[in-house]
Amino acid sequence: MKIDVLTIFPEFFREVFDFGIIRRARLAEIVAINIHDLREFTTDKHRMTDDRPFGGGDGMVFKPEPIFNAVEKILGTCEREKYAPQTRVVLLTPQGKPLKQAGAKEFADEVENLVLICGRYEGVDERVTEALVTDEISIGDYVLSGGEPAAIVLVDAIVRLLPNALGSETSAENDSFSNGLLDYPHYTQPRDFRGMQVPEVLLGGNHAEIEKWRRAKALEKTQKVRQDLLIKENS
């Protein structure tokens, strides 16, 4: 997969993708991540990426020209209907569709070229959304200063689901949300820590009983913390 990130703060991403699973995936050439400074795609001497909104109002709005220029440079076109297959252009915005595990899996399975536009200020000129963007994504019902943190979250969520990115191919299958539930509890050494014991069922080697226990505990945790997931699953 190839991921291109458009931002006015490229330094925000300095070294952030040089750790853990993403670093290993990059070294293994499972994913290539490129950070682009939107100012490099401006045409005026002041390298302006934003301006006042028409109609008045607070704040500034990203201008369309630098974003169109950047997408055209990266994809070879700024016409959405002419994008190559398995290409998506995503705007990170509080107004977007909430990011879910299923959505991250869809990107990992179906996308080869991914362009991320990091929104900022009061937003992005609507013509960007109308002409360029295939998906608008939010990582939660709150407002950040910009789309950069959201881009990092999205990249991490996707990359770990790419084939061979994880050490075990079943690791992602057992993650929270992958089966509609939160993850089950995990334990490791020591068996007795300050009087707190590892559950006996995990020590007996009966894999059928272990799976039954894990399923029950996942349901219990989900019922306690995220009842909405159970309601959605049963609706």
N, C-alpha and C positions, 0 to 999 in steps of 0.2 A: 504494500500500500504506500502511496505517496501522499503526504499531508503538507499543505502550504497554509501558513498562518499570516493573515494581514493585520498589522497593528501599527500604531504610532509610537509604541514603546517596545521596540525589539529587545531592548536590554532586560525587559521583564522576564524574558524566556532564557536568559543567559544561564546555562548549566542546569536548568530545571529538568531537561530531558536526558541528563547524563547520569541517571541513577537507576538502579533496580531493573525491573522488567523492561522498561522502555529503552534503557541503555543496551541491554542484551539484545533486544529486538532490532535496534539500529545496527549494532555490530554484526548481527547475523543477516542483515539486509532484508529483514522481514518488513521493516517500515523505514521510509526516508522522510525526515521532517525538515522543512525549510521555513525560516522566519523572514518575512518581508516587511521592510519599513515603508508604510504608505506614503511617506514624504518623498520617497524616491520616484513616485508615480505622479507627482504634481507637475504643473507646467508653468507656474508663476514664480517669480524670483524669491518670494517669501516662503515658498513651499507650504502654502496654506491647505490644510485638509478639512477645515470646518468654516462655517460662516453663520450669520444670524438667520433665524427662521423667518420665512415669509409669513406675514400676518401677525408678527410680533410674538412676544412670549419670552420666558426666561431661557438662558443657556444658549448653547451652540448646537449645530447639527452638522454631521459629516457630509461633505460635498460628494456628489456622485462621481465626478471626473476621476479622482485618484483610484477609487475602487473599481470603476469600469476599466481603467487603464491596466490596473494590476491583474484583474481576472483575465483580460484579453491577452496579456503577456504570458500568464501561467498556462491558460487553457487553449490559447490560439483563437479564441472567439469570446465575445461578450454577449452572444445571443444564446439564451438558455436552450432553445430548441436544437442548437447545433453542438451542444456539449457531446463529447465522446461517451459511449456507453459506460456505465458504472462510475459516473462522475457526479459528485454532489457539491453544491456551494451552500455553506451553512452560515447563517447570521446568528451570533450569540446575542440574545436579547431577552429581557424579562418578559416580553410579550410572546415568546416562543412556546412551542409545545414542550411540556416537562420531559426532561430526560429520564428514561426508564432503562432497566437492564435489557429489555427486549429491543429497545431502540438502538442501544449500543451494539447488540448482537447483530441487528440488521445491517448496520454500517460495516461491521467486521466481516460479515458474510458476503455483502453485495457491492461494496465500494472499492474501487482501485485508486481513484483520484479524489481527494477531499480537500476543499478550500474552506478555511474558516475565517470569517470576518469578525473581528473583535469590535463590537459597538462601543460607543463612549458618548459622553455629554448627554444631550437630550435625545439622541438617537441618530439614525442614518436616513438620509434622503430617501423617501418612499420609492423613488424610481429604481433604486438599487434592489429593493425587495421585489418590485414588479417585474424587472427584466433579468436579474442575475440569480437571485436566491432560489434554491430548490427546497430548503428547509430552514425554519426558524426554531431555535432550540433555547430553552431556559433550563438552568440547573436547580431552580427553586423559586418559590414565591417570595422573593425579596430582591432588592436592587443593589447591585455592586457599582463601584465607580467605573468599571469598564468590563469588557468581555474577556479580558486576558485570563483571569482566574477560571472562568467558565471554559475557555478553550483548553486549559491544562487538564481540567476535570474530564472533559469529553475525550481528549486524546488518550488519557490514561485508561478510561473505561473501555475504549475501543481496542487499543493496542494489546491489552492483556487477553483479549478474546481472539486475536489473530492466530492462525494455525502455527504451532511450535513456539509461540511466545512464552508460554508457561512451561515449567519443568515437567509438569504432569498434565496430560490432555484431559483428565477428569477434574482438575482443580476448579476450573470455571463452572463446571456443571453443578458443583456443590455450593457455590456462592449463594449468599443471600439474594433473594428475588428471582434466581434462575428457575425455581420450581414454584414460584408464587408465595414462598414462605421466607422468613428470616432463617439464617444459618443456625445449625445446632451448636451446643457448647463444645469447646475443645479443651483437652487436657494434655499435659506432658509431664516429664519428670520434674520434681520428685513425686512419688505416689502419695506421700503424706507431707503437706506443707503447713506448718503451724497448726496442726490438728485438723486441717481441711483435707479430706480424702478424695482421691479419684474414684468415681462411681465403679462399683465392682463389675458391672456389666461390661465395661470397657476392657477389663483385665482377663476375662474368661476365654476369649478367642472364639466365641459363638457369633459368627458374623450376622446371622439372621436376627439374633436377639439385639445385637449392636445396632443394626439398621432400624429395627423396630423402636429401640430406645431413642435413637437420633431423630426419627420422624416425630415421635411423641414430644420430644423436647423442642423441636422446631415449631410445632403447632402451639405448644405452651408459650414459647417466647413471642410468637407472632400474636397470639391472643392477648398477651399482656401489654405489648408495646405498640403493635400495629394492627389493631382489629380491622382497620379499613381494608387491609389486604385480604383478609378472610371474607369480608363482605363482598369485595369485588370478585373473588374467586367463586363464590357461591351464587352470584347474581346472574 
